Amino acid sequence: MLFNLLLNVNGITTKSALLVIDVQYDFVNGSLAVKGADAIIPVINDLYKQSNVFELVIFSQDWHCAQHVSFASSHLADTTGPALSANDPHPPPFTTTLNLTYTQQGELCGYQEKYSSMGVDCTHEDHTRLIKSHQKLWPDHCIENSFGARIVDEIVINKERDIIVRKGTNCHIDAYSAFFDNNRLSQTELHQNLLNAGITDVYVVGLAFEFCVFYSAMDARLLNYTVYVIKDATKGIDEYGIRHATRKMKKHGIILINSSQLLSPWENLDAPNHTEDL
C-alpha cells in the first residue's frame, strides 16, 4: 500500500483495516438499491485480495427489526406520532422526515406505533436533557434474517477470519454509522475490534457514499484513525449529497483515493493523496 509503505520506510508503523459498509442485497438491487452499486463489487474484491495490505477486514451489515422507526411503513394512518398531520397520514419514503425525541438512555419518547409498548412517557422528564433527532423515512430494507439483509454472495468474505458488525439493531434508533447510532448513545463493537487489532488506518468502501460510508468515515476520524475513502469502491445516491459529503470529509482530514493507488502503489508515487471532487 502506497501510504503505509512510505510510512514504514520512515520507521512509522501503521496497521490498516478495510471497512466494507453495507454491501447487502437491498442496497445493491433490492428495496433501497443504489444505482450502479453492482459496479463496486469487483473493485472491493480486488482490494480484499491484497492480503499484504490489510491486517483486518470488517463488514458492516444493516440489521433492522420488521417495524423499525426508519421505515415509512411503521408510520401509518392510525398513528399519532409527531410530525404526522391529518393531511399526510401515510408519509412517503425518501421525502419525509420525522422529529423524534429520546431520553439520555436512548428510549423513544411517547411515540405510538406498532411497537408502542416499547416507548416511554417523557412527560415528567427534564426537557433540557431530552435529545431531539430528525429521522428520514425509507422503504423497508435489511430486515433481520431476510434475503435483502444478506451481504451479497459475489463479495469475497472469509467468515472464519473476517468480522461482521451489525448496526441499526435498535427498533427505535437508526444507525448510519458502523460505529454509533445516530444519536451517539450506543456503539457497536467496531471500535473495540479495531483497537484490539492495533489498527491505525481505516479504508472505507461500500454503500451509500453520502450516508453510511460518510458517517462511518467521519466517526472513524473522530476516533482518531487515519481515514481513507476509496472513491471507486463506493456509490452514492444524490449528486448534491455526494458533493456535500466530499467537501465535509476533506475538511475533516479524510483522504479520498482511488483503488489504483493501493493495488499498484509504486505506479502511483506521484499521484496526489486527494482525488478530485466526485
Wavefront OBJ file of the C-alpha trace (Angstrom):
o trace
v 0.000 0.000 0.000
v 1.446 3.302 -1.077
v 0.856 5.319 2.068
v 1.818 2.648 4.544
v 4.837 1.607 2.501
v 6.135 5.151 2.634
v 5.432 5.431 6.353
v 7.124 2.122 7.117
v 10.198 3.210 5.167
v 10.373 6.194 7.503
v 10.125 3.966 10.565
v 6.498 4.724 11.386
v 4.463 1.581 11.999
v 0.907 1.523 10.678
v -1.739 -1.195 10.592
v -4.669 -0.967 8.230
v -8.222 -2.278 8.146
v -10.658 -2.471 5.254
v -14.167 -1.456 6.330
v -16.826 -2.670 3.893
v -20.086 -0.820 4.503
v -23.497 -2.398 3.849
v -22.928 -4.242 0.561
v -26.242 -6.036 1.027
v -28.891 -7.184 -1.422
v -31.397 -4.460 -0.529
v -28.789 -1.780 -1.279
v -27.464 -3.424 -4.452
v -30.645 -4.479 -6.258
v -33.419 -4.515 -3.669
v -35.851 -2.136 -1.995
v -33.287 0.619 -1.419
v -30.944 -0.056 -4.326
v -28.166 2.415 -5.106
v -27.795 2.938 -8.851
v -24.640 1.282 -10.150
v -23.903 -0.438 -6.845
v -23.011 -3.710 -8.534
v -20.058 -1.998 -10.235
v -18.168 -1.610 -6.960
v -18.238 -5.319 -6.098
v -15.245 -6.362 -8.262
v -13.285 -3.346 -7.005
v -13.909 -4.332 -3.383
v -12.972 -7.928 -4.168
v -9.696 -6.807 -5.760
v -8.907 -4.791 -2.641
v -9.845 -7.713 -0.412
v -7.409 -9.996 -2.204
v -4.478 -7.737 -1.270
v -3.540 -9.828 1.757
v -0.360 -7.787 2.263
v -2.343 -4.573 2.640
v -4.972 -5.109 5.327
v -4.454 -6.604 8.766
v -8.193 -6.827 9.279
v -11.363 -6.788 7.161
v -14.663 -5.803 8.761
v -18.070 -5.834 7.095
v -20.973 -3.770 8.406
v -24.500 -5.067 7.983
v -27.682 -3.015 8.330
v -29.920 -5.176 10.525
v -33.403 -3.863 11.337
v -36.478 -5.201 13.071
v -39.585 -5.508 10.873
v -41.138 -2.334 12.314
v -38.048 -0.158 12.502
v -38.552 3.531 13.191
v -36.825 4.430 9.906
v -39.422 2.590 7.795
v -42.224 4.645 6.267
v -44.454 1.593 6.713
v -44.106 1.915 10.500
v -45.942 5.246 10.393
v -49.457 4.512 9.214
v -52.755 6.367 9.061
v -53.849 5.293 12.540
v -50.720 6.587 14.292
v -50.434 9.642 16.498
v -46.707 10.144 16.205
v -45.011 13.528 15.988
v -44.855 15.343 12.653
v -47.703 13.266 11.186
v -50.544 15.575 10.167
v -54.111 14.807 9.131
v -53.390 15.698 5.504
v -50.339 13.423 5.390
v -51.330 10.359 7.415
v -49.199 7.945 5.423
v -45.795 9.587 4.958
v -43.949 8.564 1.800
v -40.351 7.339 1.994
v -37.413 9.466 0.837
v -39.216 12.815 1.202
v -40.499 12.573 4.788
v -38.533 13.480 7.899
v -39.933 12.981 11.398
v -38.949 14.872 14.529
v -38.298 12.367 17.307
v -37.355 12.800 20.957
v -35.213 10.461 23.053
v -34.124 10.161 26.651
v -30.446 10.143 27.590
v -30.758 6.354 27.792
v -31.857 6.141 24.161
v -35.537 5.475 24.823
v -38.021 6.901 22.328
v -40.471 9.296 23.958
v -44.224 8.825 23.740
v -44.385 7.508 20.216
v -47.470 5.401 19.491
v -46.657 2.970 16.721
v -46.987 -0.737 16.065
v -44.369 -1.179 18.765
v -45.847 1.420 21.150
v -45.210 -0.776 24.176
v -41.514 -0.034 23.714
v -41.988 3.729 24.009
v -41.752 5.653 27.276
v -43.651 8.526 28.841
v -41.359 11.557 28.914
v -43.928 13.992 30.306
v -42.063 14.416 33.580
v -38.558 14.323 32.120
v -36.296 17.366 32.210
v -36.874 18.586 28.660
v -33.480 20.266 28.550
v -31.925 16.800 28.755
v -34.035 15.199 26.051
v -32.410 14.558 22.698
v -34.072 15.831 19.528
v -33.493 13.801 16.397
v -34.539 14.029 12.751
v -35.470 10.709 11.168
v -35.633 10.392 7.396
v -38.082 7.695 6.337
v -37.052 4.881 3.990
v -38.708 1.883 2.366
v -38.490 -1.319 4.389
v -34.964 -2.652 3.987
v -32.426 -5.026 5.523
v -34.933 -6.678 7.835
v -33.099 -9.071 10.130
v -32.710 -12.591 8.725
v -34.252 -11.577 5.380
v -32.675 -12.141 1.971
v -32.332 -8.374 1.490
v -30.217 -8.101 4.632
v -27.654 -10.606 3.380
v -24.238 -9.469 2.237
v -24.248 -10.158 -1.494
v -22.870 -13.539 -2.476
v -20.465 -12.003 -5.002
v -18.490 -10.299 -2.247
v -15.416 -12.236 -1.131
v -15.589 -12.895 2.598
v -13.913 -15.341 4.950
v -16.475 -15.914 7.681
v -13.941 -17.635 9.912
v -11.496 -14.723 9.848
v -13.360 -11.558 8.892
v -15.642 -9.695 11.277
v -19.270 -8.730 10.656
v -20.664 -5.801 12.654
v -24.431 -5.302 12.662
v -25.943 -1.851 13.025
v -29.437 -0.418 13.336
v -30.479 -3.275 15.599
v -32.437 -0.999 17.958
v -36.006 -0.671 16.616
v -36.223 2.915 17.841
v -32.967 4.481 16.621
v -31.428 4.467 13.167
v -27.711 3.969 12.642
v -25.974 5.204 9.514
v -22.510 4.843 11.019
v -20.953 1.446 11.619
v -19.623 2.841 14.925
v -22.564 4.593 16.642
v -26.316 5.019 16.420
v -27.494 8.341 15.004
v -27.818 9.859 18.475
v -24.390 8.569 19.594
v -25.964 6.928 22.630
v -24.780 3.414 21.872
v -21.983 1.924 19.834
v -21.239 -1.286 18.004
v -18.189 -3.436 18.689
v -16.359 -1.965 15.675
v -14.111 0.478 17.533
v -13.093 -2.172 20.062
v -12.298 -4.629 17.266
v -10.030 -2.061 15.638
v -8.335 -1.268 18.941
v -7.789 -4.946 19.696
v -6.010 -5.370 16.370
v -3.887 -2.238 16.825
v -5.356 -0.625 13.715
v -4.194 2.909 12.891
v -5.598 3.390 9.372
v -9.113 2.652 8.143
v -10.025 2.321 4.465
v -13.760 2.701 3.868
v -15.731 1.306 0.913
v -19.348 0.345 0.269
v -22.812 1.907 0.265
v -24.068 4.557 0.165
v -21.413 7.248 -0.166
v -23.233 10.210 1.392
v -24.959 8.189 4.099
v -23.424 5.150 5.768
v -19.981 5.465 4.161
v -19.828 9.162 5.062
v -20.957 8.751 8.677
v -18.703 5.745 9.244
v -15.702 7.608 7.849
v -16.462 10.703 9.930
v -16.782 8.661 13.118
v -13.551 6.816 12.373
v -11.828 10.183 12.037
v -13.444 11.382 15.274
v -11.971 8.310 16.962
v -8.530 9.401 15.748
v -7.957 6.897 12.963
v -6.310 7.950 9.741
v -9.181 7.530 7.294
v -9.239 6.890 3.565
v -12.380 6.580 1.452
v -11.770 4.630 -1.752
v -13.782 6.580 -4.278
v -14.268 3.922 -6.974
v -15.297 1.332 -4.364
v -18.366 3.261 -3.242
v -21.526 4.661 -4.847
v -23.829 7.463 -3.801
v -27.472 8.343 -4.356
v -27.734 12.092 -4.863
v -25.184 14.322 -6.600
v -25.704 17.224 -4.215
v -25.348 14.918 -1.210
v -22.221 13.369 -2.698
v -20.568 16.768 -3.223
v -21.524 17.950 0.259
v -20.188 14.773 1.878
v -16.968 15.008 -0.138
v -16.301 18.579 0.973
v -17.062 17.794 4.602
v -14.832 14.721 4.675
v -11.897 16.598 3.169
v -12.427 19.420 5.654
v -12.031 16.901 8.494
v -8.878 15.338 7.109
v -10.360 12.280 5.440
v -8.403 11.331 2.329
v -10.225 10.315 -0.846
v -8.270 7.992 -3.116
v -8.767 5.565 -5.989
v -8.237 1.836 -5.661
v -5.334 2.005 -8.132
v -3.339 3.883 -5.505
v -3.489 0.744 -3.358
v -3.476 -2.004 -5.957
v -0.461 -0.609 -7.852
v 1.219 1.663 -5.280
v 4.603 2.010 -6.886
v 2.999 3.064 -10.167
v 1.298 5.918 -8.324
v 4.158 7.504 -6.419
v 3.372 10.870 -7.984
v -0.384 10.542 -7.549
v -1.981 13.043 -5.155
v -3.472 11.721 -1.942
v -6.727 13.563 -2.573
v -8.775 12.753 -5.641
v -10.895 15.353 -7.365
v -14.386 16.006 -6.041
v -16.934 13.403 -7.031
l 1 2 3 4 5 6 7 8 9 10 11 12 13 14 15 16 17 18 19 20 21 22 23 24 25 26 27 28 29 30 31 32 33 34 35 36 37 38 39 40 41 42 43 44 45 46 47 48 49 50 51 52 53 54 55 56 57 58 59 60 61 62 63 64 65 66 67 68 69 70 71 72 73 74 75 76 77 78 79 80 81 82 83 84 85 86 87 88 89 90 91 92 93 94 95 96 97 98 99 100 101 102 103 104 105 106 107 108 109 110 111 112 113 114 115 116 117 118 119 120 121 122 123 124 125 126 127 128 129 130 131 132 133 134 135 136 137 138 139 140 141 142 143 144 145 146 147 148 149 150 151 152 153 154 155 156 157 158 159 160 161 162 163 164 165 166 167 168 169 170 171 172 173 174 175 176 177 178 179 180 181 182 183 184 185 186 187 188 189 190 191 192 193 194 195 196 197 198 199 200 201 202 203 204 205 206 207 208 209 210 211 212 213 214 215 216 217 218 219 220 221 222 223 224 225 226 227 228 229 230 231 232 233 234 235 236 237 238 239 240 241 242 243 244 245 246 247 248 249 250 251 252 253 254 255 256 257 258 259 260 261 262 263 264 265 266 267 268 269 270 271 272 273 274 275 276 277 278
